[in-house]
Amino acid sequence: MATSKAFKTVRTVGYIGLGNAGFSMASNLPKNGYNVVVFDIDTEKVQKAASGWKNTVASDGSAESFKDCDMIVTMLPQGKVVREVIIGKGIAKALRSGTIIVDTSSSSPFDTQSLGRELAAHELTLVDAPITQTYMHATDAGESTLMVGANSTDIFEAVKPVLSVMAGYLFHMGPLGSGHAMKTLNNYIMASSICALNDSLLTGQKWGLDPQKMIDVLNVGTGVCFPTLDTFRRDALPRTFNSGFGLALLVKDLGITQDFMQHSEFDTKLPGLLRGYLGEALALVDQRADHTESIRGWENRAGFELKKTETVQRIPDEDFKHRLEGINREL
């Protein structure tokens, strides 16, 4: 295992948060020789990992259980939860000086910078490395993309060996908080695509266009986007609504975008409009609903339901390769 001049070699990783993405990302660590200490509020997930993965033990959530970890990785709903777990539960005080904490959650870049200053007082280093994907469930194959915020090249080099086994693409975006800044902009663009697509599918069907054929055209035209290639094609049109990314999380992420834009003194009303539309949709469905179920909000306003299509398989991985040509996996 590689090491950096400034940081010790990582052999044991504490992983906190075994949700849809977290579980599959964490599973790649023991496969690549790391010892892993896992924790989640879902004890069944913890036991599944501890019993099914080699070199993996379950944590009871106590600070003491993480004291021998060389690195901590968090995958939690938001930055405030990360702070509560790391600072509030005393984990920071239990860790050895020089330990790196990597937050892969979707968090406010400002909260991340604030937490970084708190952790520095404990002689700990914070790195933000939120995820995005070329296709849903890329985390299962260790092929997700991590946008990294690290205050120096040495820090980035220190975390790279661990992050590389969980992701196919690593981008050092800049200092602490830069990863989360890129993440919120990424999700903002995705949300814009979703809302425009929902508008278009309902309006197109009302005109007499077939939704499936519309998606097919978009995927070989300039309107192509992640929802047309993957999530809406595979989960919204067949009405399975099972992409693995919750609508509530997307609405939360747009709140981060609004805050980010305001703090950056960039005047735009679009994040608030998108959040409003998606929030209205969320109010109509279960709070645990998939983000593709946002179509119900548009259907409610239109007064009719989008035509259901046959179940569509995800586009083969090979078909995504043309999108990735020329991309350096470690930038």
N, C-alpha and C positions, 0 to 999 in steps of 0.2 A: 504493500500500500504506500502511495506517495505521501510526501510531507512537504511542508514549507519551512523555510529557515526560521520564521517567526513563531510557528505554532507546532505543537506536538502532533505526532502521528495519531490519527483517529482509529481506534480499534472497537470501541463500544459507543453505540449511538442510542440515545433515549428518544423515542418517537411518541409524541403526544397528539392524538387525534386520528382515529381509524375510521373515518367516514368513507364515502364512495371513492374519493381520490386517494385519501390518506392510506387506506388499507393496501391498495395495490402498489402504491409508491413504496411503502415500508417493506412490502414483501420482497422487493428486489435487494434489500440490504443484506439479509442473511445468505441469499444466493451468491453474493459476491464477497463472502468471507467476514462480514461484520457481525459482531455480537450486538444484539438489540434488546432494549428494555422498552416494552410497549405499555401505553395507558390510553384508555378511553372511558367515558362514562358508561358506554355500552359494554358491560362485563363479558357478554357473550363474544363480542368481537375480540376482546383481549384474550380470552381463553382459546378462541379459534386460532389466533396468531401464535400464542405460546405453545400450543399443542401441535400445530401443523407446520411451523417453521423451525429449522434447525437454529441452534445458538440464540434462541429467543426466550426471554423470561417475561412474566407478567409483573407489572407494577401495581401497587395498591393506591397509587396516586400521591403517596407521601414524598416529601422532599428527600428523605433518607434513601429512597429507592433509586434515585438518580445520581447520587453523590459520586459514583465511580464512572460516570459517563464522560467521554471525551468531547462529545458534541450532543446538543439537543436539537431536535427538529420538531416544530409545531405545525399542525394542519388543523386549525380551529376556525369557527365561524367568522371571527373578526378580531381586530387588534385589541379591543378592550378585554376580550376573553383571554387573549394571549397574556396580557399584562396581569390579569387576575391569577392565572395559573402560575406564571413564572415568578412574579413578585408577591402576590397575595398569599399564595400557598407556601411561600418560603423556599421554593426550589433554587432561586438565585443564590441564597445564602448557603445552600448545601453544596453547590458546585465548586470545583477547584478553580483557582485563579487561572485565567487564560482560556477557559472553556468558551467555545463558540456556540451561540444559539442561532439557528436558522429558522425564520418564520416563513412558511410557504402558504400561509393563509392569504385571503383577500382583505387587506387592511388599509386604513388611511396612511398615506406616507408621512403625515405630520405626527400621528400617533406613534408610528414606527421610529421616527427621529427622537421623539420624547422618551420612548422606552429605551432606546439606545443610550441616551445620556444617563438614565437611571442605572442601567446595567453596567456602564463604564465605572460607576462608583463602586461596584462589586468586583472590578477587574475582569469583567466578562465582555465579550464582543458579540454584537447583534448583526446579523445579515438578513436581509429580506430577499426571498426567492420564490415569489408566487408563480403559479403554473398557468399555462394555456396549452392548447392541444391542436394538432393538425387534424385530428378526428376524435370523436368521443371515445373514451376508454383507451386512449393511447397510453395512459398511465399503466394499464395492465401489462404492456409490453416494454415498459421503461422508455417509451418514445415521446413523452410529453416535452414541453418547452418550459424552461425556467428563466425568468427575468430577474437578474441578480443585482441587488444594491449592496455594495461593499465599499468601505472607506479607503481601501488600498488594494493594489494588485496582489500583495502578499496575502491579504485576507481572502481574496477571491481564489487564489491558488490553493489556499489551505482547505477551502470547502469543496473545491472542484472534484476531488476523487470520490467523495460521498455523493455529491449531486449528480455526477456523471452516471452512476449506476441506477439512478431514478429517472433520468431524463435523457432524451436523444439530442436536445439542443440547449446550450447554455449561452446566455448573453449577459455580459457584465455591463449593465446600463449606466452605472455611475456610482456615486456615494450612497450611503444608507438612505433608504426611502425611495430611491430611483426605481427599484423593481416594482414597488407598490404603485408608484406614479404611472409606470407603463401598464401595469395590470388594470388600473381603473380606466385608462384610456382605451385599452383593448376591449374591455367589457362594454364601454360606452359605444364603441363602434359596432360591436355585436348587437347591442340592444337597439341601436338605430336600424340595423338591418332587419331585425325581427319585427319591429313596428312597421317599417315600410313594406315588408313581405306580407304581414297580416292585412294591411290596407289593400295591397295589390291582389292577394288571393280572393278576398271577399268581393272587391270591386270587379275583378276579372270574371268571377263566377256569375255575378249578377248580370254582366254583359252577355255571358254565354260561353266563356272560355272554360276549358277543363283544367282544374287546379294541378293535376299531375302533369299534364302537357305543358303548363306554364312553368313548372319547376324544371322540366326537361329542357325547355328553351333557355331559361335563365342559366342553367349549368353549362351551356355551350355558348353563352353570350356575355355581354359586359355587365349583366346584373348578377353574375355568380357571386355567392358569398357563403359563409360557413353554414347558415341555416338551410340554404338550398342544397348544398352538397351533402349535408349530413343530417342534422337534427330534425328539421321540419320535413325533409324528404322521407326520413325513416320513422319518425315518431309522431309528427303532427297529422300528416295526411292519412295514415292508417289508423289514427286516433288511439295509438298505444300509449302515448305520453310517458315515455320511459327512457329519456336520454341520460338521466342520472344527475342533472343539474337543476336545482330547485328554483322555482319562480321567485320565492321569497328572498333567496340569495341574490338574484339579479336585481330586484328592487332595492335591496340593501346596498349593493354595489353602486347603483346609480346615485344613492345618497352620498356615497364617498366621492363620486364624480362631481356632484354639485358643490360639495365642500371644497374639493380640489380646485375647481374652476374659480370659485369665489376668492379663495386664498391667493390664487395666482393672478387675480385682478383681470380675468378675461371675461368679458360680458357676453354671455350666451344663455338663452332660455331653453335650449333644446334638451339638456339633461333633465330639467324639471318636467317638461312636457312628456318625455319618454317615461319617466318615473310615474307620472300621473296616470298615463294610459295603462301601464303594466300593473300599477297599484290597484286600479279599478278591476282589472282582470283577476288579480290575486284575491280581492274581496269576494269574488264569485265562486272560488274554488277552495279546496282544502289548503291549509297553510303549508302542507308538505307537498303540494302539487308540483309537477315537473314544469320547467319554464316553457316547454312547447304547448302546454295547456293554456297559455296566454291567449291562444286563438279564441277561446270561449268569450273573452271580453269583447273582442271584435264582433263575434257572432251575436252576442247579446245586443250590441248597438245596431247591428245590421238587420236583426230580426229574422235571420235564417242561419242554418248550419252549413259549414263547408262540406262539400261532397267527400265522402270517405273513399279512399282508394285501397287497392290490394296492398298487403304488407310488402314493403320494399326492403331488400337487403342493403346493408351499408355498402357504399362504393368501395371496391377493393383497394387495399393500401397502395398498390402499384399505380392506381389512377391519380394518386396525390403527388407522385414523385415529380411531375413536371412543375409543381408549385414550389418545390424545394431545391430545384437546380440552382447552383451558385451560392447557396446559403452555407456559410461557415458554421459548423456545429458548436464552435466555442469562440465567441466574440466578446 
